[in-house]
Amino acid sequence: MTPSKAHAYWDASLHRLPPSLPTTYGNFTVVNSIARFAFTTTASVPNQFQVAWTPSAIRTTALWGALTSTPVFKAWQQQQLNANNTVPLDIRPLRMSVKIKCTTQNLNIASNIAAVLIPQSIALQYAAVGTGSPLPSPTLSAAAWTSIWQLCEANPRAKVLSNVELAKRGSTFVMPPSSFQAYNSYSDWIPTSLTSDNGATLIDSDWLALNNILTDPTVFPATLNGSWFGAIPTNYVLLLNMEPNALAQTFEIEVFCQDGVRFPANSLVASMEHRPVGMPLTEAAVAMLASNGSANFHSATSSTRSWTGGIA
């Protein structure tokens, strides 16, 4: 199984049916979801996206500002999973991928992006409670913001692409499974509000839900472990740095997710559940697919070129 084939196997944008997995029993409904949006960087300051699987509609967040600042997370939701739709009971990941293309006017295209896959949990330190209405999530400390930026920027395994290249052909990044146990487990669904979407600030109630706590910490700085970024990730976490430049850059971003979802048995949507089709792969074959997929997580979307590297 070559890295390029493994890359295609885990690319959620290419599949509507689930992967054939040896650890899947019972029925579930396959939900293919997308978050599609345009993003324009803030000139001359670092801008970073984090794409990580959560048992909620929020999979994409972003931070920006000087590394000496204390930013708050901005959030985007998978549209087929948000609160406008039927609420599931349990959910498990199947596939994840991200497409990005630079749409800046040709004369103003400049700078690069750097991307890296992270298979471990990330410890984030928060500086203070948020202020305003609706109440935003706590601010990230400057030290934490610097550390998560440098985790990608200074990583020898990060893949760096020019925005000129992204304007010509775009790129696809895949996030294969990173933990056997976490990937093959169902998680309780975390409902989130419709407010934390479309690049709006992640509000405090949604931040609390993602971190599985009831109230904000009473003592700061505070580091939360065991949930959200502190939990063992089901899939590799994608960090995407948009490097500072005096010319603001605009990108078209698409986040594709495929999930196995279980709804209440006495609900109409549960009637769409089915067992995965196809011949299940062996555990060894799935492990090789995950390993090779992470070794070639980036590819050009309109070219036969391929790259290797990119895992932390």
C-alpha positions as CSV (number, residue, x, y, z in Angstrom):
1,M,0.0,0.0,0.0
2,T,1.8,3.1,-1.3
3,P,1.6,6.4,0.6
4,S,-0.3,8.0,-2.3
5,K,-3.0,5.3,-2.2
6,A,-3.2,5.5,1.6
7,H,-3.6,9.3,1.2
8,A,-6.5,8.8,-1.1
9,Y,-8.0,6.1,1.2
10,W,-8.2,8.5,4.1
11,D,-9.3,11.6,2.1
12,A,-12.9,12.3,3.2
13,S,-13.6,14.4,0.2
14,L,-13.3,11.3,-2.1
15,H,-15.6,8.9,-0.2
16,R,-19.2,8.7,0.8
17,L,-19.0,5.1,2.1
18,P,-17.1,4.3,5.3
19,P,-13.7,2.6,5.4
20,S,-13.7,-1.2,6.0
21,L,-12.6,-1.5,9.6
22,P,-12.2,-4.8,11.6
23,T,-13.3,-3.2,14.8
24,T,-16.7,-1.9,13.7
25,Y,-19.8,-3.8,15.0
26,G,-23.4,-2.9,14.8
27,N,-25.1,-0.2,12.8
28,F,-24.4,3.4,12.4
29,T,-25.3,6.2,10.0
30,V,-22.5,7.6,7.8
31,V,-22.6,11.4,8.0
32,N,-20.4,13.3,5.4
33,S,-20.0,16.9,6.5
34,I,-18.2,20.0,5.3
35,A,-17.2,23.4,6.6
36,R,-16.5,25.7,3.6
37,F,-15.4,29.3,4.0
38,A,-13.1,32.1,2.8
39,F,-10.5,33.5,5.2
40,T,-8.4,36.6,4.9
41,T,-5.3,36.9,7.1
42,T,-4.6,39.8,9.3
43,A,-1.6,41.5,7.8
44,S,1.8,41.3,9.4
45,V,0.8,39.0,12.3
46,P,0.7,35.2,12.6
47,N,-2.5,33.4,11.7
48,Q,-2.9,29.7,12.5
49,F,-5.7,27.1,11.9
50,Q,-6.1,24.0,14.0
51,V,-8.2,21.2,12.6
52,A,-8.9,18.4,15.2
53,W,-11.7,15.8,15.5
54,T,-14.1,16.5,18.4
55,P,-17.5,14.8,19.1
56,S,-19.2,18.0,18.2
57,A,-19.8,20.2,15.1
58,I,-16.7,22.3,16.0
59,R,-13.7,20.8,14.2
60,T,-11.9,23.9,12.9
61,T,-10.5,26.8,15.1
62,A,-8.1,29.6,14.5
63,L,-5.8,32.0,16.4
64,W,-4.2,35.2,15.2
65,G,-2.4,38.1,16.5
66,A,1.2,39.0,17.7
67,L,2.8,36.2,19.6
68,T,3.0,38.5,22.6
69,S,-0.8,38.8,22.6
70,T,-3.4,36.6,24.4
71,P,-5.9,35.6,21.7
72,V,-9.2,33.7,21.8
73,F,-10.2,30.9,19.6
74,K,-12.4,31.6,16.5
75,A,-14.5,28.6,15.4
76,W,-16.2,27.1,12.3
77,Q,-18.7,24.2,12.4
78,Q,-19.4,21.2,10.1
79,Q,-22.7,22.3,8.6
80,Q,-24.3,18.8,8.6
81,L,-23.6,18.4,12.3
82,N,-24.6,21.7,13.7
83,A,-27.6,22.4,15.9
84,N,-30.0,22.9,13.0
85,N,-29.9,19.2,12.4
86,T,-30.9,16.1,14.3
87,V,-28.9,15.6,17.4
88,P,-27.0,12.3,17.6
89,L,-26.3,10.3,20.7
90,D,-22.8,8.9,19.9
91,I,-20.3,9.5,17.2
92,R,-17.0,8.1,16.0
93,P,-14.5,9.4,13.4
94,L,-14.0,7.8,10.0
95,R,-12.1,10.1,7.7
96,M,-10.9,13.8,7.8
97,S,-9.2,16.0,5.2
98,V,-8.7,19.7,4.4
99,K,-8.5,21.4,1.1
100,I,-7.0,24.9,0.8
101,K,-6.5,27.3,-2.2
102,C,-5.1,30.8,-2.3
103,T,-7.6,33.2,-4.0
104,T,-5.6,36.4,-3.5
105,Q,-5.4,38.7,-6.5
106,N,-2.4,37.7,-8.5
107,L,-0.4,40.9,-8.0
108,N,-0.7,40.6,-4.2
109,I,0.1,37.0,-3.7
110,A,3.0,36.6,-1.2
111,S,4.3,34.5,1.6
112,N,3.8,30.8,2.5
113,I,1.9,28.4,4.6
114,A,3.4,25.7,6.8
115,A,1.5,22.6,7.8
116,V,2.2,19.7,10.1
117,L,0.4,16.7,11.6
118,I,0.5,16.2,15.3
119,P,-0.4,12.7,16.7
120,Q,-0.2,13.7,20.4
121,S,-2.3,15.8,22.7
122,I,-1.5,19.5,23.0
123,A,-1.3,21.2,26.4
124,L,-2.7,24.8,26.2
125,Q,-2.4,27.3,29.0
126,Y,-5.1,29.9,29.4
127,A,-4.4,33.4,30.8
128,A,-7.7,34.8,32.0
129,V,-11.5,34.6,31.7
130,G,-13.1,36.2,28.7
131,T,-15.0,39.5,28.8
132,G,-17.9,40.7,26.7
133,S,-21.3,39.5,25.5
134,P,-21.8,36.8,24.6
135,L,-19.2,35.7,27.1
136,P,-16.1,34.5,25.1
137,S,-13.9,31.6,26.0
138,P,-10.8,32.3,28.2
139,T,-7.9,33.9,26.5
140,L,-4.9,31.8,25.6
141,S,-1.7,32.8,27.3
142,A,1.0,34.4,25.1
143,A,3.3,31.5,26.0
144,A,0.8,29.0,24.8
145,W,0.1,30.9,21.6
146,T,3.8,31.1,20.9
147,S,4.3,27.4,21.7
148,I,1.5,26.2,19.4
149,W,2.7,28.5,16.6
150,Q,6.3,27.3,17.0
151,L,5.1,23.6,17.1
152,C,4.3,24.0,13.4
153,E,6.7,26.8,12.4
154,A,9.9,25.3,13.8
155,N,9.0,21.7,13.1
156,P,11.5,20.0,10.8
157,R,8.7,17.7,9.5
158,A,6.4,20.6,8.6
159,K,5.6,21.0,4.9
160,V,6.0,24.5,3.5
161,L,4.1,25.6,0.4
162,S,4.2,29.0,-1.3
163,N,0.9,30.9,-1.8
164,V,1.8,31.1,-5.5
165,E,1.7,27.3,-5.6
166,L,-1.6,27.3,-3.6
167,A,-3.1,29.7,-6.1
168,K,-2.1,27.5,-9.1
169,R,-3.3,24.1,-7.9
170,G,-4.4,24.1,-4.2
171,S,-3.6,21.4,-1.7
172,T,-5.2,18.6,0.1
173,F,-4.2,17.5,3.6
174,V,-5.4,14.3,5.2
175,M,-5.5,13.4,8.9
176,P,-5.5,9.6,9.3
177,P,-6.1,7.7,12.6
178,S,-3.4,8.4,15.3
179,S,-4.7,6.2,18.1
180,F,-6.1,2.7,17.8
181,Q,-8.2,2.9,20.9
182,A,-9.4,6.5,20.5
183,Y,-10.2,6.1,16.8
184,N,-12.3,3.0,17.3
185,S,-14.3,4.3,20.2
186,Y,-17.7,6.1,20.2
187,S,-17.9,9.3,22.1
188,D,-20.9,11.0,23.7
189,W,-22.2,13.9,21.4
190,I,-21.3,17.4,22.6
191,P,-24.0,19.9,21.6
192,T,-22.7,23.4,20.8
193,S,-24.5,26.6,20.0
194,L,-24.9,28.2,16.6
195,T,-23.0,31.2,17.8
196,S,-19.5,29.7,17.6
197,D,-19.4,29.4,13.8
198,N,-18.4,31.2,10.7
199,G,-15.2,32.6,12.3
200,A,-16.9,34.0,15.3
201,T,-15.3,33.9,18.7
202,L,-15.7,30.5,20.5
203,I,-18.1,31.4,23.3
204,D,-17.6,30.3,26.9
205,S,-20.4,27.8,27.1
206,D,-19.1,25.9,24.0
207,W,-15.5,26.0,25.4
208,L,-16.7,24.5,28.6
209,A,-18.6,21.8,26.8
210,L,-15.6,20.9,24.6
211,N,-13.4,20.7,27.7
212,N,-16.0,18.7,29.6
213,I,-16.1,21.1,32.6
214,L,-19.0,23.0,34.2
215,T,-17.3,26.3,35.1
216,D,-14.3,28.4,34.2
217,P,-11.2,27.8,36.2
218,T,-10.9,30.0,39.3
219,V,-7.2,30.3,39.2
220,F,-5.2,31.5,36.1
221,P,-3.0,30.6,34.3
222,A,-4.8,27.3,33.9
223,T,-3.9,24.3,31.8
224,L,-6.7,21.7,31.1
225,N,-5.8,18.1,30.3
226,G,-7.9,15.1,29.3
227,S,-10.3,16.8,26.9
228,W,-10.3,18.8,23.6
229,F,-6.7,19.4,22.7
230,G,-5.5,17.8,25.9
231,A,-7.1,14.4,25.1
232,I,-5.4,11.7,23.0
233,P,-6.5,12.6,19.5
234,T,-8.5,10.1,17.4
235,N,-6.9,11.4,14.3
236,Y,-3.8,13.5,13.6
237,V,-4.3,17.2,14.5
238,L,-3.5,19.5,11.6
239,L,-1.8,22.8,12.4
240,L,-1.7,25.2,9.5
241,N,0.4,28.4,9.8
242,M,-0.2,31.3,7.5
243,E,3.1,33.1,7.8
244,P,3.0,36.9,8.5
245,N,3.1,39.2,5.5
246,A,2.3,42.9,5.0
247,L,-0.1,41.9,2.2
248,A,-3.2,40.2,3.5
249,Q,-3.8,36.9,1.8
250,T,-7.2,35.3,1.1
251,F,-7.8,31.5,1.1
252,E,-10.7,29.2,0.3
253,I,-10.8,26.4,2.9
254,E,-12.8,23.2,2.9
255,V,-12.9,20.8,5.9
256,F,-14.3,17.4,5.0
257,C,-15.3,14.9,7.8
258,Q,-16.9,11.5,7.6
259,D,-18.3,10.2,10.9
260,G,-20.2,7.1,12.1
261,V,-23.2,8.4,14.0
262,R,-25.7,6.6,16.2
263,F,-29.1,8.2,16.8
264,P,-31.9,7.2,19.2
265,A,-33.4,3.9,18.0
266,N,-36.9,5.3,18.2
267,S,-36.0,8.3,15.9
268,L,-36.7,8.5,12.1
269,V,-33.1,9.1,11.3
270,A,-32.0,5.9,13.0
271,S,-33.8,4.0,10.2
272,M,-30.9,5.1,7.9
273,E,-28.4,3.1,9.9
274,H,-26.6,0.3,8.3
275,R,-23.5,-1.9,8.7
276,P,-20.3,-1.0,6.9
277,V,-20.2,-2.7,3.4
278,G,-17.2,-4.4,1.9
279,M,-14.6,-6.8,3.1
280,P,-13.1,-5.7,6.4
281,L,-9.4,-5.1,6.4
282,T,-7.1,-6.7,8.9
283,E,-5.8,-4.6,11.7
284,A,-2.3,-4.8,10.2
285,A,-3.6,-3.4,6.9
286,V,-5.4,-0.6,8.7
287,A,-2.2,0.2,10.7
288,M,-0.2,0.4,7.4
289,L,-2.8,2.6,5.8
290,A,-2.7,5.0,8.7
291,S,1.1,5.1,8.8
292,N,1.4,5.6,5.0
293,G,-1.4,8.1,5.0
294,S,0.4,10.3,7.6
295,A,3.6,10.0,5.7
296,N,2.1,11.6,2.6
297,F,-0.6,13.8,4.1
298,H,-0.3,16.5,1.5
299,S,-1.0,16.3,-2.2
300,A,-1.7,18.7,-5.1
301,T,-5.4,18.6,-6.0
302,S,-4.9,19.3,-9.7
303,S,-1.6,17.6,-10.4
304,T,0.0,14.2,-10.2
305,R,2.8,15.5,-8.1
306,S,3.1,14.1,-4.5
307,W,5.2,14.9,-1.5
308,T,6.4,12.9,1.5
309,G,7.0,14.1,5.1
310,G,4.8,16.2,7.3
311,I,4.3,14.3,10.5
312,A,5.4,15.4,13.9
